[in-house]
Amino acid sequence: MGRPFAWAWPLLIGAHLALCYAYAMVIAHAVYVLRTIPAFFAGIAIGGILYVLNMALFMGSSDSQGEMRALAAHIVFGGIAAVMYKALSVPVPRMKLDGKEVEE
């Protein structure tokens, strides 16, 4: 996320999507019980932690010129992934035929 690699583009896309999915699952598990605003900040923090992990794994695979881009990409991804998870995990209210919500 943000680092230039000299890999073939199909491999880059596949690796990128796999890492994004894995990172999104980590973020989703962490923000599951939080409300939206705390989840956003937790997502940013987790994005920073994932950046450090990613840097440790891929530091030798790429030049170090893209580090600020990679950090920014991880932080933005963390915040967006957390908010999107919270937005998409809200159940749709069930409605009666007369347009009123069903109370449970």
Buried (B, 14 or more C-beta within 10 A) or exposed (E): BBBEBEEEEEEEEEEEEEBEEEBBEBBBEBBEEBEEEEBBBBBBBBBBBBBEEBBEEBEEEBEEEBBEEBBBBBBBBBBBBBBBBBEEEEEEEEEEEEEEEEEE
